[in-house]
Amino acid sequence: MRRLNRKKTLNLMKELDAFPKVPESYVETSASGGTVSLIAFTTIAFLTVMEFMVYRDTWMKYEYEVDKDFTSKLRINIDITVAMRCQYVGADVLDLAETMVASADGLIYEPVVFDLTPQQKELQRMLQLIQSRLQEEHSLQDVIFKSAFKSASTALPPREDNSLQSPDACRIHGHLYVNKVAGNFHITVGKAIPHPRGHAHLAALVSHESYNFSHRIDHLSFGELIPGIINPLDGTEKIASDHNQMFQYFITVVPTKLHTYKISAETHQFSVTERERVINHAAGSHGVSGIFMKYDISSLMVTVTEEHMPFWQFLVRLCGIIGGIFSTTGILHGFGRFVAEIIFCRFRLGSHRSTSVPLPDGHTSNHLPLITDNSTH
């Protein structure tokens, strides 16, 4: 009884077989079929390797939402070198709420030499080259996000030479915590002094001939400091053409949550536009000489997530490649054989056309002579 049920089950499974086996004696092979098969296998192997490379790669997914965090502080990371002595310049932040953040809260004034060493110039040139490529190809930003923490900070390496040249510039570096509202970080002549209507800088004791706001921005970022991330102003260098010159940077800061397979951090991206002009009150160009970075906080937050192709999707795409190549090459091969048979048949018909047979009365017959039984003997 069990054997009978087993045979019925096997017979049922055979009837459901969607891949019937053809005996080898019924299979006809040809040189054209072998050539097409070789092309098909080569194409399958090539596309499989390419698909595996796509499976190994990752991409960045961008999602946007309203930033609901308006109570926390915003961190500003600064590393700027100004071509003036440290006792002549002052840096601070003043926001729209008339809240002043003095540089003494987190910035360090370090006397340095403004000219760079060959090693420092090479790093600065590399940063400027990367910045120019980022402006042309925005997809490179995804590569920078994925390679975060792989490279070192964008800060310039320390000077290696023991130069006897006295410091002629001031490196202002460190970080400040400000309110998440629009504000103005600026570096101008004199130290800042707060007063009820805002603040002022003691610039009366500094002569105009010593004004020189040529500067180099080695690093400027907002939020958590992430080594390896290149910001839009890193490597920027501006040379002042006049003593009374104003450099303005208008910055739009976008809160960003970065989630990759290597890091998870809350940072900020920003875009910037630049403007510079010479202060000349007689010509109607008013203002104060210095470096002014006016920033505004975007109400949108961007979540950047690194994603990877699921393994099941890779298998589905791989099966599609194999099945699609076999089906397509089979159709093309069959169509090619059909066309070839039509062409060969026309040639055969042309070679077997009727021949003319002379008759006794001088006429010719275009009919082929009939083959009789007597002609076979």
BELZISUL-V150308 format. One record per residue. PHI is phi as a letter, one per 30 degrees, with the letter a starting at -180 (999 if undefined). PSI is psi in degrees with one decimal (* if undefined). BURIAL is b if it has 16 or more other C-alpha atoms within 10 Angstrom, else e. Layout:
# BELZISUL-V150308
<<PHI/PSI/BURIAL> <PHI/PSI/BURIAL>>
This chain:
# BELZISUL-V150308
<<999/-43.6/e> <d/-41.0/e> <d/-38.0/e> <d/-43.5/e> <d/-36.7/e> <d/-40.7/e> <d/-40.5/e> <d/-38.9/e> <d/-42.7/e> <d/-41.0/e> <d/-39.8/e> <d/-41.1/e> <d/-35.2/e> <d/-37.3/e> <d/-28.0/e> <d/1.3/e> <d/117.6/e> <d/-2.1/e> <b/74.0/e> <d/146.1/e> <c/130.2/e> <c/132.6/e> <d/146.1/e> <d/-27.8/e> <d/-18.8/e> <c/-3.6/e> <c/130.5/e> <c/126.8/e> <c/154.4/e> <b/161.5/e> <d/-37.5/e> <d/-39.7/e> <d/-39.8/b> <d/-38.8/e> <d/-44.6/e> <d/-39.7/b> <d/-41.4/b> <d/-41.7/e> <d/-40.7/e> <d/-45.8/b> <d/-39.3/e> <d/-42.6/e> <d/-41.2/e> <d/-43.6/b> <d/-43.0/e> <d/-47.3/e> <d/-30.5/b> <d/-42.9/b> <d/-43.7/e> <d/-39.7/e> <d/-34.5/b> <d/-35.7/e> <d/-39.0/e> <d/-38.0/e> <d/-37.0/b> <d/-26.0/e> <d/161.3/e> <b/165.7/b> <b/163.1/e> <c/132.0/b> <c/130.4/e> <c/126.7/e> <b/144.3/e> <b/140.2/e> <a/167.3/e> <d/134.1/e> <d/113.3/e> <c/-4.3/e> <c/99.9/e> <c/6.3/e> <c/-21.0/e> <d/165.8/e> <d/152.3/e> <c/127.5/b> <c/132.5/b> <c/120.3/b> <c/126.0/b> <b/137.2/b> <a/91.9/b> <b/137.1/b> <c/124.0/b> <c/140.4/b> <d/49.0/b> <b/157.1/b> <d/151.6/b> <d/-30.5/b> <d/-9.5/e> <c/-12.1/b> <b/156.7/b> <b/145.1/b> <b/138.9/b> <a/174.6/b> <b/136.2/b> <b/118.8/b> <c/-179.1/b> <d/-22.8/e> <d/12.0/e> <h/28.6/e> <c/125.4/e> <c/133.1/b> <c/111.2/b> <d/154.9/b> <d/-18.7/b> <d/-13.0/e> <d/-11.9/e> <a/2.1/e> <c/148.4/b> <c/132.1/b> <c/116.4/b> <b/118.2/e> <d/129.7/b> <b/174.4/b> <c/130.5/b> <d/-38.3/b> <d/142.0/e> <c/154.1/e> <d/164.5/e> <e/-39.1/e> <d/-41.6/e> <d/-37.8/b> <d/-36.0/e> <d/-42.3/e> <d/-40.6/b> <d/-40.2/b> <d/-37.6/e> <d/-42.0/e> <d/-41.9/b> <d/-36.0/b> <d/-42.0/e> <d/-39.7/b> <d/-41.1/b> <d/-36.2/e> <d/-34.9/e> <d/-33.9/b> <d/-26.6/e> <d/-39.4/e> <b/98.7/e> <d/-18.3/e> <d/-17.3/e> <d/-19.9/e> <d/-33.7/b> <d/-39.3/e> <d/-39.2/e> <d/-40.5/b> <d/-43.8/b> <d/-24.5/b> <c/12.3/b> <d/144.4/b> <i/-4.9/e> <d/-38.2/e> <c/166.7/e> <d/178.7/e> <d/157.4/b> <d/1.9/b> <d/146.1/b> <d/146.1/b> <d/155.7/e> <d/156.0/e> <d/137.4/e> <c/-22.4/e> <d/151.0/e> <c/69.3/e> <d/138.1/e> <d/1.1/e> <d/133.3/e> <d/148.2/e> <d/132.0/b> <b/8.9/e> <b/172.3/b> <b/123.3/b> <c/118.3/b> <c/111.8/b> <b/156.1/b> <k/-151.4/b> <b/155.4/b> <b/149.4/b> <c/122.5/b> <b/168.2/b> <d/153.0/b> <d/58.2/b> <b/168.5/b> <d/143.7/b> <a/-175.5/b> <b/109.9/b> <c/126.1/b> <b/151.8/b> <b/119.2/b> <b/-175.4/b> <d/134.4/b> <i/155.4/b> <d/148.5/b> <d/139.4/b> <b/120.0/e> <d/149.8/e> <b/169.5/e> <e/-29.5/e> <c/13.2/e> <k/-120.3/e> <a/165.1/e> <b/162.7/e> <c/136.9/b> <d/89.6/e> <c/1.0/b> <d/-29.8/e> <d/1.7/e> <c/125.7/e> <d/150.3/e> <d/-26.2/e> <d/-22.3/e> <c/-1.9/e> <d/128.5/b> <a/98.5/b> <c/28.8/b> <d/133.0/b> <b/163.2/b> <b/126.3/b> <c/100.7/b> <d/-31.4/b> <a/136.5/b> <a/120.9/b> <b/166.4/b> <b/141.0/b> <i/-156.7/b> <d/135.5/e> <d/118.5/b> <c/107.1/b> <d/141.2/e> <j/-20.8/b> <d/126.7/b> <c/123.2/b> <c/160.9/b> <e/-28.2/b> <c/0.7/b> <d/128.3/b> <i/2.9/b> <d/137.5/b> <b/129.5/b> <b/133.0/e> <c/122.9/e> <d/136.1/b> <c/-8.0/e> <b/157.4/b> <d/-43.2/b> <c/84.8/b> <b/140.9/b> <c/130.9/b> <c/125.3/b> <b/136.6/b> <b/120.3/b> <c/114.3/b> <c/134.8/b> <c/116.6/b> <c/131.5/b> <c/116.4/b> <e/137.1/b> <b/131.9/b> <c/121.9/b> <c/121.0/b> <b/106.8/b> <b/180.0/b> <d/-9.3/e> <c/-36.5/e> <b/163.8/e> <b/112.8/e> <b/158.5/e> <c/111.1/e> <b/-164.3/b> <b/136.2/b> <c/161.0/b> <a/152.6/b> <c/156.2/e> <b/144.2/e> <b/147.7/e> <c/153.4/e> <a/140.7/e> <b/144.7/e> <a/157.3/b> <d/133.4/b> <d/117.2/b> <b/98.9/e> <d/-31.6/e> <d/-31.7/e> <c/3.6/e> <i/7.6/e> <c/94.3/e> <c/163.4/e> <k/-168.2/e> <b/136.0/b> <d/138.2/b> <l/-168.6/b> <c/119.5/b> <b/124.8/b> <c/100.0/b> <c/117.3/b> <c/150.7/b> <b/144.3/b> <c/126.6/b> <d/147.7/b> <d/-8.9/e> <c/147.8/e> <c/137.8/b> <c/131.1/b> <c/117.2/b> <c/118.3/b> <b/133.5/b> <d/124.7/b> <c/157.1/e> <b/146.4/e> <d/130.1/e> <d/154.2/e> <d/-36.7/e> <d/-35.6/e> <d/-35.9/e> <d/-41.7/b> <d/-40.7/e> <d/-45.0/e> <d/-36.3/e> <d/-43.1/b> <d/-37.2/e> <d/-38.3/e> <d/-48.2/b> <d/-49.3/b> <d/-38.8/e> <d/-39.3/e> <d/-42.2/b> <d/-45.3/b> <d/-45.0/e> <d/-46.3/e> <d/-35.0/b> <d/-42.0/b> <d/-44.2/e> <d/-39.9/e> <d/-43.1/b> <d/-41.1/e> <d/-38.9/e> <d/-41.2/e> <d/-38.0/e> <d/-45.3/e> <d/-41.9/e> <d/-39.6/e> <d/-38.5/e> <d/-45.2/e> <d/-43.9/e> <d/-36.9/e> <d/-38.6/e> <d/-39.1/e> <d/-40.3/e> <d/-41.5/e> <d/-37.8/e> <d/-34.2/e> <d/-19.9/e> <c/26.9/e> <d/156.7/e> <d/141.6/e> <c/151.5/e> <d/136.1/e> <c/121.8/e> <d/140.6/e> <c/162.7/e> <d/-33.0/e> <d/8.0/e> <j/-6.8/e> <d/166.0/e> <c/150.4/e> <c/130.6/e> <c/1.3/e> <d/146.2/e> <d/142.5/e> <d/140.9/e> <d/144.4/e> <c/116.6/e> <c/172.1/e> <d/-31.3/e> <d/-27.2/e> <d/-17.3/e> <d/-14.6/e> <d/*/e>>
